[in-house]
Amino acid sequence: MRRQLVPAIVSMVLFTVLLGIAYPLVITGIGQVAFRDKANGSLVERGGKVVGSSMLAQPFTTERGTPIEKYFQERPSAANYDPRSSTGSNLGPTNPTLLKETRARAAAYRKLNGLADDVKIPVDAVTASGSGLDPDISVANARLQAARVAEARGLTTKQVLELVDLHTDDRPLGIIGEQTVNVLDLNLALDRLSK
């Protein structure tokens, strides 16, 4: 029994040190040297104060959850924008609860943005992302919100749409997915423009 127990314990200690201590330290070191911003959460600072992360959605609402009209709004979040509980809704496309939520979100989106009942709404405006923390919205979603944001800020819709265009990110690798707009970056650019 000792012949089997000693190698097992030595192996456990060796692999714990290698894979539980050394490997994470090496990877952390590489991350801090080569990808410092990303490794530290892609934090965005304004005036020396952290205002968010460009990689995580955050609400642009009052404490009661009412959307602030002068800001572009993120996608809905099944995680309530809490990065510690990243989650999707896990509701299938035919689930009555999802259909009810989607209809309610569509009505609220139309009301917030002053849209007619027959205006088609982008799917990302009424459904949560898989993580519940996607920081980007579609270009179509941003364009539909532009008139409301412009009016709330005393800007022209053209000015806001130009800012949307400036903050539109290309498709990853030029072929994957769609163009997107990072909401935090766009809202911070609006704040700078409005000052």
C-alpha positions as a Markdown table, in Angstrom:
| # | Residue | x | y | z |
|---|---|---|---|---|
| 1 | Met | 0.0 | 0.0 | 0.0 |
| 2 | Arg | 2.9 | 2.4 | 0.8 |
| 3 | Arg | 4.2 | 1.9 | -2.7 |
| 4 | Gln | 1.0 | 3.3 | -4.1 |
| 5 | Leu | 0.3 | 5.9 | -1.5 |
| 6 | Val | 3.6 | 7.8 | -1.6 |
| 7 | Pro | 3.6 | 8.4 | -5.4 |
| 8 | Ala | 0.0 | 9.5 | -5.2 |
| 9 | Ile | 0.7 | 12.0 | -2.5 |
| 10 | Val | 3.9 | 13.3 | -4.3 |
| 11 | Ser | 1.9 | 13.6 | -7.6 |
| 12 | Met | -0.9 | 15.5 | -5.9 |
| 13 | Val | 1.5 | 17.9 | -4.2 |
| 14 | Leu | 3.6 | 18.3 | -7.4 |
| 15 | Phe | 0.5 | 19.0 | -9.7 |
| 16 | Thr | -1.0 | 21.3 | -7.0 |
| 17 | Val | 2.1 | 23.4 | -7.0 |
| 18 | Leu | 2.5 | 23.3 | -10.8 |
| 19 | Leu | -1.2 | 23.8 | -11.9 |
| 20 | Gly | -2.6 | 25.5 | -8.8 |
| 21 | Ile | 0.2 | 28.0 | -8.0 |
| 22 | Ala | 2.9 | 28.3 | -10.7 |
| 23 | Tyr | 0.6 | 28.2 | -13.8 |
| 24 | Pro | -1.9 | 30.8 | -12.5 |
| 25 | Leu | 1.0 | 33.1 | -11.5 |
| 26 | Val | 2.7 | 32.8 | -14.9 |
| 27 | Ile | -0.6 | 33.4 | -16.7 |
| 28 | Thr | -1.4 | 36.4 | -14.4 |
| 29 | Gly | 2.1 | 37.8 | -15.1 |
| 30 | Ile | 1.7 | 37.5 | -18.8 |
| 31 | Gly | -1.7 | 39.1 | -18.6 |
| 32 | Gln | -0.4 | 42.0 | -16.6 |
| 33 | Val | 2.5 | 42.6 | -18.9 |
| 34 | Ala | 1.0 | 42.0 | -22.3 |
| 35 | Phe | -2.7 | 42.8 | -21.8 |
| 36 | Arg | -2.8 | 45.0 | -18.7 |
| 37 | Asp | -6.0 | 46.9 | -19.5 |
| 38 | Lys | -8.0 | 43.8 | -20.4 |
| 39 | Ala | -6.6 | 41.7 | -17.5 |
| 40 | Asn | -7.7 | 44.4 | -15.1 |
| 41 | Gly | -11.3 | 44.5 | -16.4 |
| 42 | Ser | -11.1 | 47.1 | -19.2 |
| 43 | Leu | -12.1 | 49.8 | -16.7 |
| 44 | Val | -13.0 | 53.2 | -18.0 |
| 45 | Glu | -12.0 | 56.3 | -16.0 |
| 46 | Arg | -13.1 | 59.9 | -16.2 |
| 47 | Gly | -11.4 | 62.5 | -14.1 |
| 48 | Gly | -9.6 | 59.8 | -12.1 |
| 49 | Lys | -12.8 | 58.0 | -11.2 |
| 50 | Val | -13.8 | 54.6 | -12.5 |
| 51 | Val | -17.2 | 54.9 | -14.2 |
| 52 | Gly | -17.5 | 51.4 | -15.6 |
| 53 | Ser | -16.0 | 48.7 | -17.8 |
| 54 | Ser | -16.2 | 48.8 | -21.6 |
| 55 | Met | -16.7 | 45.0 | -21.4 |
| 56 | Leu | -19.7 | 44.9 | -19.1 |
| 57 | Ala | -23.2 | 46.4 | -19.5 |
| 58 | Gln | -24.4 | 48.8 | -16.8 |
| 59 | Pro | -27.8 | 50.4 | -16.4 |
| 60 | Phe | -28.4 | 54.0 | -17.3 |
| 61 | Thr | -31.4 | 54.4 | -15.1 |
| 62 | Thr | -32.5 | 56.2 | -12.0 |
| 63 | Glu | -32.4 | 54.4 | -8.6 |
| 64 | Arg | -36.0 | 53.3 | -9.3 |
| 65 | Gly | -35.0 | 51.7 | -12.6 |
| 66 | Thr | -36.5 | 54.4 | -14.8 |
| 67 | Pro | -34.4 | 54.9 | -18.0 |
| 68 | Ile | -32.6 | 58.2 | -18.1 |
| 69 | Glu | -33.7 | 59.8 | -21.4 |
| 70 | Lys | -30.4 | 61.5 | -22.1 |
| 71 | Tyr | -28.6 | 58.2 | -22.3 |
| 72 | Phe | -28.6 | 55.3 | -24.7 |
| 73 | Gln | -30.0 | 52.3 | -23.0 |
| 74 | Glu | -28.4 | 48.8 | -22.9 |
| 75 | Arg | -30.0 | 45.6 | -23.7 |
| 76 | Pro | -32.3 | 44.1 | -21.1 |
| 77 | Ser | -30.3 | 42.0 | -18.5 |
| 78 | Ala | -31.5 | 38.8 | -17.0 |
| 79 | Ala | -28.6 | 39.3 | -14.5 |
| 80 | Asn | -29.8 | 42.8 | -13.5 |
| 81 | Tyr | -26.4 | 44.1 | -14.7 |
| 82 | Asp | -24.7 | 42.3 | -11.8 |
| 83 | Pro | -21.3 | 41.0 | -13.0 |
| 84 | Arg | -21.3 | 38.5 | -10.1 |
| 85 | Ser | -24.4 | 36.7 | -11.4 |
| 86 | Ser | -23.8 | 36.6 | -15.2 |
| 87 | Thr | -26.8 | 34.7 | -16.6 |
| 88 | Gly | -29.2 | 34.5 | -19.5 |
| 89 | Ser | -33.0 | 34.0 | -18.9 |
| 90 | Asn | -32.8 | 30.4 | -20.0 |
| 91 | Leu | -36.3 | 30.8 | -21.5 |
| 92 | Gly | -36.9 | 29.1 | -24.9 |
| 93 | Pro | -38.4 | 31.0 | -27.9 |
| 94 | Thr | -41.8 | 29.5 | -27.4 |
| 95 | Asn | -41.9 | 30.0 | -23.6 |
| 96 | Pro | -45.0 | 32.1 | -22.7 |
| 97 | Thr | -43.1 | 34.0 | -20.0 |
| 98 | Leu | -40.4 | 35.1 | -22.6 |
| 99 | Leu | -43.1 | 36.1 | -25.1 |
| 100 | Lys | -44.9 | 38.1 | -22.4 |
| 101 | Glu | -41.7 | 39.8 | -21.3 |
| 102 | Thr | -40.7 | 40.6 | -24.9 |
| 103 | Arg | -44.1 | 42.2 | -25.6 |
| 104 | Ala | -43.8 | 44.3 | -22.4 |
| 105 | Arg | -40.3 | 45.3 | -23.3 |
| 106 | Ala | -41.3 | 46.2 | -26.9 |
| 107 | Ala | -44.1 | 48.4 | -25.6 |
| 108 | Ala | -41.8 | 50.1 | -23.1 |
| 109 | Tyr | -39.2 | 50.6 | -25.7 |
| 110 | Arg | -41.7 | 52.2 | -28.1 |
| 111 | Lys | -43.0 | 54.5 | -25.4 |
| 112 | Leu | -39.5 | 55.6 | -24.2 |
| 113 | Asn | -38.4 | 56.4 | -27.8 |
| 114 | Gly | -41.7 | 57.8 | -29.1 |
| 115 | Leu | -42.1 | 55.1 | -31.7 |
| 116 | Ala | -45.4 | 54.1 | -33.5 |
| 117 | Asp | -46.8 | 50.6 | -32.8 |
| 118 | Asp | -45.9 | 49.4 | -36.3 |
| 119 | Val | -42.1 | 50.3 | -36.0 |
| 120 | Lys | -40.0 | 47.2 | -36.1 |
| 121 | Ile | -37.7 | 46.9 | -33.0 |
| 122 | Pro | -34.3 | 45.2 | -33.2 |
| 123 | Val | -34.3 | 42.0 | -31.2 |
| 124 | Asp | -31.5 | 43.1 | -29.0 |
| 125 | Ala | -33.7 | 45.9 | -27.7 |
| 126 | Val | -36.2 | 43.5 | -26.1 |
| 127 | Thr | -34.2 | 40.3 | -25.3 |
| 128 | Ala | -31.4 | 39.8 | -22.8 |
| 129 | Ser | -28.0 | 38.5 | -24.0 |
| 130 | Gly | -26.7 | 35.1 | -23.0 |
| 131 | Ser | -24.6 | 36.6 | -20.3 |
| 132 | Gly | -26.9 | 39.4 | -19.3 |
| 133 | Leu | -23.9 | 41.7 | -19.4 |
| 134 | Asp | -23.3 | 42.4 | -23.1 |
| 135 | Pro | -22.0 | 46.0 | -23.3 |
| 136 | Asp | -23.0 | 46.5 | -27.0 |
| 137 | Ile | -26.2 | 47.1 | -28.9 |
| 138 | Ser | -26.9 | 46.9 | -32.6 |
| 139 | Val | -26.5 | 49.9 | -34.8 |
| 140 | Ala | -30.3 | 49.7 | -35.6 |
| 141 | Asn | -31.1 | 49.9 | -31.8 |
| 142 | Ala | -28.8 | 52.9 | -31.4 |
| 143 | Arg | -30.3 | 54.7 | -34.4 |
| 144 | Leu | -33.8 | 54.2 | -33.0 |
| 145 | Gln | -32.8 | 55.8 | -29.7 |
| 146 | Ala | -30.9 | 58.7 | -31.3 |
| 147 | Ala | -33.9 | 61.1 | -31.6 |
| 148 | Arg | -34.9 | 60.7 | -27.9 |
| 149 | Val | -31.3 | 61.2 | -26.7 |
| 150 | Ala | -30.9 | 64.3 | -29.0 |
| 151 | Glu | -34.0 | 65.9 | -27.7 |
| 152 | Ala | -33.1 | 65.2 | -24.1 |
| 153 | Arg | -29.7 | 66.8 | -24.6 |
| 154 | Gly | -30.7 | 69.7 | -26.8 |
| 155 | Leu | -28.7 | 68.4 | -29.7 |
| 156 | Thr | -29.8 | 67.6 | -33.3 |
| 157 | Thr | -30.5 | 64.1 | -34.3 |
| 158 | Lys | -27.9 | 64.4 | -36.9 |
| 159 | Gln | -25.2 | 65.2 | -34.3 |
| 160 | Val | -26.2 | 62.2 | -32.2 |
| 161 | Leu | -26.3 | 59.9 | -35.3 |
| 162 | Glu | -22.8 | 61.1 | -36.3 |
| 163 | Leu | -21.6 | 60.1 | -32.8 |
| 164 | Val | -23.3 | 56.7 | -33.2 |
| 165 | Asp | -21.4 | 56.3 | -36.5 |
| 166 | Leu | -18.1 | 57.3 | -34.8 |
| 167 | His | -18.7 | 54.7 | -32.1 |
| 168 | Thr | -19.8 | 51.8 | -34.3 |
| 169 | Asp | -17.4 | 48.9 | -34.0 |
| 170 | Asp | -16.7 | 46.7 | -37.1 |
| 171 | Arg | -17.5 | 43.0 | -37.2 |
| 172 | Pro | -14.8 | 40.9 | -35.4 |
| 173 | Leu | -12.3 | 39.8 | -38.0 |
| 174 | Gly | -14.4 | 41.6 | -40.6 |
| 175 | Ile | -16.7 | 38.6 | -41.0 |
| 176 | Ile | -18.1 | 37.5 | -37.7 |
| 177 | Gly | -21.4 | 38.8 | -36.3 |
| 178 | Glu | -22.7 | 42.3 | -36.9 |
| 179 | Gln | -21.5 | 45.9 | -36.3 |
| 180 | Thr | -22.2 | 47.0 | -32.7 |
| 181 | Val | -22.1 | 50.1 | -30.6 |
| 182 | Asn | -20.6 | 50.1 | -27.1 |
| 183 | Val | -23.2 | 51.9 | -25.0 |
| 184 | Leu | -20.8 | 53.1 | -22.2 |
| 185 | Asp | -18.3 | 54.6 | -24.7 |
| 186 | Leu | -21.1 | 56.3 | -26.6 |
| 187 | Asn | -22.8 | 57.8 | -23.5 |
| 188 | Leu | -19.4 | 59.1 | -22.3 |
| 189 | Ala | -18.8 | 60.7 | -25.7 |
| 190 | Leu | -22.3 | 62.3 | -25.4 |
| 191 | Asp | -21.4 | 63.7 | -22.0 |
| 192 | Arg | -18.2 | 65.2 | -23.4 |
| 193 | Leu | -20.1 | 66.7 | -26.3 |
| 194 | Ser | -22.9 | 68.2 | -24.1 |
| 195 | Lys | -20.5 | 70.0 | -21.7 |
